[in-house]
Amino acid sequence: MLYKFSTLLARAILILGFDLKIRGRESIPPAGPFLLVANHESNFDPPVLAAACPREIYFLAKEELFTVHPLLGIYLRKVNALPLRRGRTDISSVRSAVKVLKNDPLLVFPQGRRGVSLAEVKPGVGFLHRKTRVPVVAAAVKGTGQVLPRGAKMVRRGKISVRFSPVGALHPGDSAEEAAGKIMSRIIALLDAPESV
């Protein structure tokens, strides 16, 4: 209930305040688990993607957010956030992600941190795909880096768009690095595509 209320409110705010445009929603599987993989420019990205996606999704969030304030930690868990220890292999987070992907969609940012170069993709998303073999949907988020840049305290005016597209050409023999590279290549292609397409 809280997830649905939060995403409906976020969608209304994003459409009215930031002219949110969503393309490719038909790429989202109507049922079953899938990996939703997106570029990461801003703290705005998770709520934007949750609002844009027609399915309820789970996502990984840095562990520190759960301890900033007790109420924030409770809220994050209620809206499907899973804590992730960054900078080292977190076996418990991997297990949680694999468990989610048995039945539900999971959002992953392969850059690891917001604002990191698109070339610096982490192999974790490739590992998750190899482990679960679920469908992969790429998402290109534009505008969030201008609306809420890294280090900014206040939201700025701007337009936001999200484009979804399935990722093909993933093969059982791909290494985690190869799978991650193919996924990121699809995201880059979406980011480079004209807005009118």
C-alpha positions in Angstrom: 0.0 0.0 0.0 2.8 2.5 0.9 4.7 1.6 -2.3 1.7 2.2 -4.4 0.8 5.5 -2.7 4.5 6.6 -3.0 4.8 5.9 -6.7 1.4 7.5 -7.5 2.5 10.6 -5.7 5.9 10.6 -7.3 4.4 10.2 -10.7 2.1 13.1 -10.3 4.9 15.4 -9.0 7.2 14.3 -11.8 4.6 14.8 -14.5 3.4 18.2 -13.2 6.8 19.6 -12.0 9.3 18.0 -14.4 7.3 17.1 -17.5 8.1 13.4 -17.1 8.0 11.5 -20.4 8.0 7.7 -20.4 8.7 5.6 -23.5 8.8 1.9 -24.0 6.6 0.8 -21.1 5.5 -2.1 -23.3 9.0 -3.5 -22.9 8.2 -4.3 -19.2 7.2 -8.0 -18.8 3.6 -8.1 -17.6 4.4 -10.8 -15.0 7.3 -12.6 -13.5 10.8 -11.5 -12.4 13.2 -9.4 -14.5 16.2 -7.3 -14.0 15.7 -3.5 -14.6 19.1 -2.0 -15.3 19.6 1.8 -15.5 22.2 4.5 -15.7 22.6 6.4 -12.4 23.1 10.2 -12.3 21.2 11.3 -9.2 19.5 10.3 -6.0 16.3 11.1 -8.0 16.7 8.0 -10.1 15.1 5.3 -7.9 11.8 7.2 -7.3 11.8 8.3 -11.0 12.1 4.7 -12.2 9.6 3.3 -9.6 7.1 6.0 -10.8 7.8 5.2 -14.5 7.7 1.4 -14.3 4.2 -0.1 -14.5 5.3 -3.0 -12.2 6.2 -2.9 -8.5 10.0 -3.2 -8.3 12.6 -3.9 -5.6 15.9 -2.1 -5.6 19.3 -2.0 -3.9 20.1 1.1 -1.8 23.4 1.9 0.0 23.4 0.6 3.6 24.1 4.1 5.1 20.6 5.3 4.1 19.0 2.9 6.4 20.7 4.3 9.5 20.4 8.1 8.7 17.1 8.1 10.6 15.1 5.2 12.0 11.9 6.3 10.1 13.8 6.5 6.8 15.1 3.0 7.3 11.5 1.8 8.0 10.2 3.6 5.0 12.9 2.3 2.7 12.1 -1.3 3.7 8.4 -0.7 3.2 9.0 0.5 -0.4 11.1 -2.6 -1.3 14.6 -1.3 -0.7 17.3 -3.8 0.1 20.5 -2.6 1.9 23.8 -2.9 0.0 27.3 -2.6 1.4 29.3 -0.7 -1.2 33.0 -1.1 -1.9 33.2 -4.8 -1.1 31.5 -8.1 -2.0 28.3 -8.3 0.0 27.2 -11.9 0.0 24.0 -11.2 2.0 22.9 -8.5 -0.6 23.6 -10.9 -3.5 21.5 -13.6 -1.8 18.7 -11.1 -1.2 18.8 -10.0 -4.8 18.7 -13.6 -6.1 15.8 -14.4 -3.8 13.9 -11.4 -5.1 14.5 -12.4 -8.7 12.8 -15.8 -8.1 9.5 -13.9 -8.2 9.8 -10.2 -8.6 11.5 -7.4 -10.6 14.8 -5.9 -9.3 16.3 -2.5 -10.2 20.1 -2.4 -10.4 22.5 0.4 -11.3 25.6 -1.2 -12.8 27.7 2.0 -12.4 27.6 1.3 -8.6 27.6 5.0 -7.7 25.7 7.9 -9.2 27.7 10.1 -11.6 30.3 7.4 -12.4 31.3 7.1 -16.0 29.2 4.7 -18.1 32.4 2.9 -19.1 33.0 1.9 -15.5 30.3 -0.8 -15.4 30.5 -3.3 -12.5 30.1 -7.0 -13.4 27.5 -7.5 -10.6 24.6 -7.1 -13.0 26.1 -9.7 -15.3 26.6 -12.1 -12.4 22.9 -11.7 -11.4 21.8 -12.4 -14.9 24.0 -15.5 -15.2 22.7 -16.7 -11.8 19.0 -16.2 -12.5 18.6 -16.1 -16.3 15.7 -13.7 -15.9 14.8 -11.2 -18.7 16.7 -7.9 -18.7 15.2 -4.6 -19.4 17.4 -1.5 -19.9 16.3 1.9 -18.8 17.8 5.2 -19.8 17.1 8.1 -17.4 17.7 11.6 -18.7 17.4 14.9 -16.8 17.8 13.8 -13.2 21.5 14.8 -13.2 20.4 18.4 -13.9 17.3 18.4 -11.6 19.3 17.0 -8.6 23.0 17.0 -9.3 25.4 15.1 -7.0 26.1 17.3 -3.9 23.1 19.6 -4.5 20.9 20.4 -1.6 17.9 21.7 -3.5 16.0 20.4 -6.5 16.2 22.5 -9.7 13.9 23.0 -12.6 14.2 20.7 -15.6 12.7 17.9 -17.6 13.0 14.2 -17.0 12.5 11.3 -19.3 12.7 7.5 -19.0 13.0 5.0 -21.9 12.7 1.2 -21.5 13.9 -1.4 -23.9 14.5 -5.2 -23.7 18.2 -6.3 -23.8 18.8 -9.1 -26.3 21.9 -10.9 -27.4 22.6 -12.3 -23.9 23.9 -15.8 -24.1 24.4 -18.6 -21.5 28.1 -18.7 -22.3 28.6 -15.0 -21.6 30.9 -14.1 -18.7 29.6 -11.7 -16.0 31.7 -9.0 -17.6 30.5 -9.7 -21.1 26.8 -9.7 -20.0 27.3 -6.5 -18.1 29.0 -4.9 -21.1 26.1 -5.9 -23.4 23.6 -4.5 -20.9 25.4 -1.2 -20.6 25.8 -0.9 -24.3 22.0 -1.0 -24.6 21.6 1.7 -22.0 24.1 3.9 -23.8 22.3 3.4 -27.1 19.0 4.4 -25.5 20.7 7.5 -24.0 22.0 8.5 -27.4 18.6 8.0 -29.2 16.7 11.2 -30.1 13.9 12.0 -27.7 11.4 12.0 -30.6 12.1 8.3 -31.4 
